[in-house]
C-alpha cells in the first residue's frame, strides 16, 4: 500500500480525488491538508462520504508521504512547494496549470512531465512529478492527436467546447451559481482561454510547426462534463479518418472511437473519452466528450499515478456511468 496526501481537498476536484483514492485497492489516505477547515470531519464537507471516511482535514503536512496530489488554485502549487520539501521518493501530481508549459516544467529540482497518457505514456512511466492536463485541454487534444501525428493539421482548427458549472470551481461567482446558469448559455474568454498554451505546445511538438487553433469555450446549463466540437480541413474520406483514429487509439484503455453519435451522459462519472467523426464536404468534424472532473482532472491523475508506479493502468478507475 502507498500513502497519499492531498493538498486542497474541499473543492470539486479534491472531492472526486478523495473518492477515487479511498476506493483504490493500493492506496491509503494519510492526510488532507486545508488551511480553512483543520479539525473538521471530511464527511461534513463531502457528505456522501459519511460512514466511509472518519478522517479530518488537517493543517499539518507529512513530507514523507509516498504520493502527493496538489488540488490547489492556479498559481498556488508553486507557492506551496516553495514552503515544503518532500522526499525525493515522493511522487507529486499537480492538478493546476502551474507546471504544464515547458517553460514552467522545472521547479525546485523537479521536472514535471505533462501527464497526457495517450501521447506521453512512456515518459510518464519514468516520472516522479506530473503536471496533470487541463480539462478542456484533455478533451481537445484527444480530438486532434491522430491528425497531428499524421501531419494533417494544415489549416485552421475551429473548436467550440461547452463545460458544466463544476469547471468553475466550488466557490460561487456571478456566472456559476444556479440562478444564472439555469436555462442559460454563454461564451467566455473567446480565443484566449488559458488551456490554449498546453494544447498548442503538444500539437506543435508533434507536427513540428505552428498550429492555428481558434477556441471558443462556453458555459453550459449542467453540472459536469465537456462537449467538444472541432472541425478542420481533411483531404480523405470518412473511412480514412476512422481508420486513422482507430489505429491511433486501438491500445488506449480510456479513449474510444464511436461510430454512433455521442452525448455527454455516456461518459459522466467515468474516466473515458468518447470520440465521434463526421465528414461534411472537405471538413472533418470531431466530437469529443469527457467528464471534466474525472478524465479531465482527478481520474487522469490516478491514471498517471498507476503508470508512474507500474500498476495496471485501469486500477481503481473501473467506474460506472449513469445515463438515465
Helices and strands as residue ranges (DSSP letters): E 2-7, H 12-22, E 27-33, H 42-45, G 47-49, E 67-70, H 76-83, E 91-94, G 102-104, E 106-107, E 110-111, E 113-114, H 117-124, E 129-131, H 135-149, E 157-163, G 165-168, H 178-181, E 186-188, H 196-207, E 213-219, E 226-233, H 238-249, E 255-258, G 264-266, E 273-280, E 283-290, I 294-298, H 299-309
